[in-house]
Amino acid sequence: MRARIGLLSVALATVAATGVSADPLDDLVDAIARFRGLGDESVSSYRVEMRVPDETEEVAPLVETWEAPARLGIRAAHASTPAAVVRGLAVFLEPLFVTRSSIYSIDLDSGRDVVRREGQVSVAELANGLRAIRVVLPENSANLPEMLTDLVEVGATLDGEQRLVDLTVGLRTNGTPQTMTVHCDWQPRQPQPGHATWVLPNGQEVGIETEFREESGRLVPASRHVTFPSRYDPGDTESIRVEYGNYEIDPEIPDEFWSERGTLRFDTNGLVTN
């Protein structure tokens, strides 16, 4: 028998911080949305050339493309780059893209109405202006969008500017419970965290540092530095640094782009083969 959790239950207290809405679910959705794209709600897609700097050899440049809410992929910047080279770079860059895709998959926005009707949301004030928000999703609901069917619950701590400090995601994968956590450190004006640490469901810890620059009136990622467990030497770590060129904001991206052979996409499990 399907367990219905019941109507939305929200424990609200008076919160004086600027930007706090009357609905903690809205605040959580908005906080997670900062991880999408450039962290700017006015941007729905972008293209940008990215390079992996290497002092010993020339590395072929790539183009990263994102389209709201969750499409993320790369392809060669130049048609002459061999497909095997692009795929090799995509595998090398998996830790960067898997962590980002893991946030994209928490699409509470698309299931917001269902969660309000069938789920449970609670909020509590903490010290130092922090708030804890917990969302329990309805079990076995036929009304949830596909991207939310593996989620059990989402717990978050938001700071006074409604930015994620900590995020804990409970998953059910083939009936097996799993957990992913994210911790974020922010600097003033940053549209996305300058440093974020993921603990993925497989237990691996991945850290991403992002440096920003001003471009066309907004702060955009200039580079990312990723640290993760070595794939070749257990107990050691590897690191990747990528640098970004100028951003093309809100380009028109044909739907067939995402299924073309030259486009390599990522999801929470890694590289997706077209």
C-alpha positions as semicolon CSV with decimal commas, in nm:
position;residue;x (nm);y (nm);z (nm)
1;M;0,000;0,000;0,000
2;R;0,136;0,337;-0,093
3;A;0,240;0,542;0,205
4;R;0,109;0,894;0,178
5;I;0,300;1,128;0,404
6;G;0,017;1,375;0,415
7;L;-0,021;1,743;0,365
8;L;0,266;1,985;0,390
9;S;0,370;2,049;0,747
10;V;0,588;2,353;0,806
11;A;0,718;2,478;1,138
12;L;0,795;2,843;1,078
13;A;0,960;3,092;1,309
14;T;1,017;3,465;1,263
15;V;1,332;3,513;1,056
16;A;1,472;3,860;1,006
17;A;1,731;3,781;0,737
18;T;1,689;3,959;0,406
19;G;1,552;3,744;0,123
20;V;1,378;3,484;0,341
21;S;1,043;3,389;0,192
22;A;0,737;3,262;0,376
23;D;0,797;2,919;0,222
24;P;1,115;2,726;0,315
25;L;1,068;2,494;0,017
26;D;1,098;2,795;-0,214
27;D;1,413;2,904;-0,033
28;L;1,568;2,558;-0,067
29;V;1,482;2,538;-0,438
30;D;1,639;2,882;-0,494
31;A;1,952;2,787;-0,298
32;I;2,005;2,469;-0,502
33;A;1,941;2,665;-0,824
34;R;2,256;2,869;-0,758
35;F;2,460;2,563;-0,857
36;R;2,303;2,552;-1,202
37;G;2,471;2,723;-1,492
38;L;2,639;3,044;-1,375
39;G;2,436;3,087;-1,058
40;D;2,240;3,361;-1,232
41;E;1,866;3,300;-1,272
42;S;1,857;3,526;-1,580
43;V;2,089;3,287;-1,770
44;S;1,919;2,981;-1,923
45;S;2,211;2,851;-2,133
46;Y;2,575;2,920;-2,213
47;R;2,869;2,804;-2,420
48;V;3,231;2,856;-2,318
49;E;3,569;2,731;-2,436
50;M;3,758;2,543;-2,167
51;R;4,121;2,436;-2,152
52;V;4,319;2,200;-1,932
53;P;4,654;2,378;-1,887
54;D;4,958;2,153;-1,915
55;E;5,320;2,271;-1,902
56;T;5,453;1,972;-2,095
57;E;5,216;1,936;-2,391
58;E;4,942;2,112;-2,587
59;V;4,595;1,996;-2,479
60;A;4,309;2,029;-2,726
61;P;4,052;2,289;-2,616
62;L;3,692;2,186;-2,552
63;V;3,360;2,369;-2,547
64;E;3,138;2,327;-2,241
65;T;2,765;2,375;-2,299
66;W;2,491;2,401;-2,038
67;E;2,116;2,434;-2,082
68;A;1,868;2,469;-1,798
69;P;1,788;2,282;-1,593
70;A;2,021;1,983;-1,622
71;R;2,185;1,942;-1,962
72;L;2,565;1,958;-1,939
73;G;2,814;1,842;-2,199
74;I;3,139;1,901;-2,384
75;R;3,265;1,868;-2,739
76;A;3,581;1,957;-2,931
77;A;3,641;2,326;-2,992
78;H;3,789;2,239;-3,334
79;A;3,647;1,987;-3,581
80;S;4,000;1,855;-3,650
81;T;4,039;1,719;-3,294
82;P;4,016;1,336;-3,303
83;A;3,712;1,188;-3,129
84;A;3,939;0,962;-2,920
85;V;4,118;1,267;-2,780
86;V;3,790;1,431;-2,680
87;R;3,667;1,112;-2,515
88;G;3,996;1,074;-2,327
89;L;3,962;1,430;-2,194
90;A;3,597;1,364;-2,101
91;V;3,697;1,061;-1,893
92;F;3,976;1,262;-1,732
93;L;3,728;1,540;-1,644
94;E;3,457;1,310;-1,505
95;P;3,507;1,412;-1,138
96;L;3,437;1,776;-1,230
97;F;3,122;1,699;-1,424
98;V;2,980;1,419;-1,207
99;T;2,978;1,639;-0,898
100;R;2,808;1,925;-1,082
101;S;2,555;1,689;-1,240
102;S;2,473;1,547;-0,897
103;I;2,336;1,889;-0,799
104;Y;2,147;1,928;-1,125
105;S;1,961;1,603;-1,054
106;I;1,804;1,748;-0,737
107;D;1,526;1,908;-0,937
108;L;1,286;1,994;-0,654
109;D;1,157;2,279;-0,867
110;S;0,984;2,046;-1,114
111;G;0,817;1,854;-0,829
112;R;0,747;2,148;-0,602
113;D;0,366;2,118;-0,616
114;V;0,374;1,743;-0,552
115;V;0,603;1,786;-0,253
116;R;0,368;2,048;-0,110
117;R;0,067;1,818;-0,146
118;E;0,217;1,483;-0,056
119;G;0,549;1,545;0,115
120;Q;0,670;1,703;0,435
121;V;0,879;2,015;0,483
122;S;1,015;2,138;0,816
123;V;1,238;2,428;0,911
124;A;1,427;2,525;1,226
125;E;1,633;2,827;1,323
126;L;1,992;2,762;1,425
127;A;2,263;2,979;1,575
128;N;2,440;3,254;1,380
129;G;2,146;3,321;1,151
130;L;2,148;2,975;0,995
131;R;1,834;2,777;0,911
132;A;1,790;2,402;0,872
133;I;1,536;2,289;0,611
134;R;1,434;1,925;0,566
135;V;1,222;1,788;0,283
136;V;1,085;1,433;0,290
137;L;0,957;1,325;-0,047
138;P;0,641;1,117;-0,092
139;E;0,703;0,746;-0,119
140;N;0,595;0,566;-0,438
141;S;0,414;0,872;-0,569
142;A;0,308;0,843;-0,932
143;N;0,301;1,222;-0,950
144;L;0,672;1,288;-0,898
145;P;0,878;1,377;-1,207
146;E;1,129;1,115;-1,314
147;M;1,431;1,309;-1,186
148;L;1,297;1,289;-0,829
149;T;1,197;0,924;-0,811
150;D;1,529;0,817;-0,653
151;L;1,522;1,089;-0,385
152;V;1,410;1,006;-0,031
153;E;1,484;1,333;0,145
154;V;1,687;1,651;0,117
155;G;1,827;1,835;0,418
156;A;2,004;2,169;0,399
157;T;2,154;2,445;0,610
158;L;2,115;2,794;0,463
159;D;2,299;3,105;0,574
160;G;2,149;3,453;0,617
161;E;2,184;3,520;0,244
162;Q;1,991;3,202;0,160
163;R;2,301;3,022;0,034
164;L;2,370;2,654;0,091
165;V;2,619;2,584;0,367
166;D;2,551;2,211;0,394
167;L;2,338;1,976;0,188
168;T;2,251;1,613;0,260
169;V;2,065;1,407;0,003
170;G;1,912;1,068;0,080
171;L;1,876;0,840;-0,222
172;R;1,730;0,500;-0,301
173;T;1,918;0,327;-0,581
174;N;1,777;-0,010;-0,680
175;G;1,630;-0,032;-0,331
176;T;1,963;0,046;-0,162
177;P;1,976;0,361;0,055
178;Q;2,263;0,598;-0,023
179;T;2,368;0,944;0,090
180;M;2,545;1,235;-0,075
181;T;2,664;1,543;0,113
182;V;2,797;1,883;0,004
183;H;2,965;2,150;0,216
184;C;3,006;2,502;0,075
185;D;3,223;2,801;0,158
186;W;3,127;3,139;0,012
187;Q;3,290;3,478;-0,028
188;P;3,095;3,805;-0,071
189;R;2,932;3,855;-0,413
190;Q;3,010;3,503;-0,531
191;P;2,723;3,361;-0,738
192;Q;2,842;3,007;-0,658
193;P;3,057;2,873;-0,374
194;G;3,427;2,945;-0,401
195;H;3,493;2,605;-0,246
196;A;3,264;2,304;-0,225
197;T;3,331;1,954;-0,096
198;W;3,122;1,660;-0,210
199;V;3,105;1,319;-0,044
200;L;2,949;1,108;-0,317
201;P;2,729;0,800;-0,255
202;N;3,032;0,577;-0,323
203;G;3,213;0,748;-0,034
204;Q;3,461;0,939;-0,251
205;E;3,536;1,298;-0,153
206;V;3,573;1,557;-0,428
207;G;3,666;1,920;-0,369
208;I;3,613;2,201;-0,622
209;E;3,764;2,547;-0,590
210;T;3,626;2,809;-0,828
211;E;3,788;3,140;-0,914
212;F;3,569;3,413;-1,064
213;R;3,615;3,712;-1,290
214;E;3,386;3,993;-1,403
215;E;3,247;3,962;-1,754
216;S;2,965;4,170;-1,906
217;G;2,854;4,291;-1,564
218;R;2,837;3,951;-1,391
219;L;3,081;3,728;-1,205
220;V;3,155;3,409;-1,400
221;P;3,384;3,113;-1,331
222;A;3,734;3,184;-1,463
223;S;3,878;2,850;-1,351
224;R;3,803;2,544;-1,142
225;H;4,048;2,327;-0,948
226;V;3,924;1,978;-0,865
227;T;4,081;1,740;-0,611
228;F;3,963;1,380;-0,586
229;P;4,079;1,027;-0,490
230;S;4,335;0,886;-0,731
231;R;4,196;0,643;-0,987
232;Y;4,538;0,478;-1,013
233;D;4,691;0,486;-0,664
234;P;4,454;0,409;-0,373
235;G;4,513;0,642;-0,080
236;D;4,651;0,919;-0,300
237;T;4,472;1,211;-0,469
238;E;4,465;1,361;-0,816
239;S;4,383;1,713;-0,925
240;I;4,251;1,882;-1,238
241;R;4,255;2,249;-1,328
242;V;4,040;2,392;-1,606
243;E;4,035;2,749;-1,735
244;Y;3,744;2,916;-1,914
245;G;3,739;3,164;-2,201
246;N;3,465;3,416;-2,280
247;Y;3,107;3,304;-2,223
248;E;2,836;3,307;-2,488
249;I;2,521;3,377;-2,286
250;D;2,181;3,232;-2,380
251;P;2,275;3,090;-2,720
252;E;2,009;2,894;-2,904
253;I;2,096;2,525;-2,864
254;P;1,912;2,288;-3,102
255;D;1,762;1,989;-2,926
256;E;1,950;1,750;-3,156
257;F;2,280;1,893;-3,028
258;W;2,251;1,676;-2,718
259;S;2,225;1,351;-2,914
260;E;2,492;1,422;-3,177
261;R;2,795;1,194;-3,175
262;G;3,033;1,480;-3,111
263;T;2,858;1,583;-2,787
264;L;2,969;1,405;-2,471
265;R;2,725;1,440;-2,183
266;F;2,747;1,364;-1,812
267;D;2,510;1,259;-1,539
268;T;2,559;1,154;-1,176
269;N;2,701;0,818;-1,287
270;G;2,962;0,963;-1,522
271;L;3,002;0,993;-1,896
272;V;2,688;0,925;-2,101
273;T;2,741;0,753;-2,434
274;N;2,536;0,882;-2,728
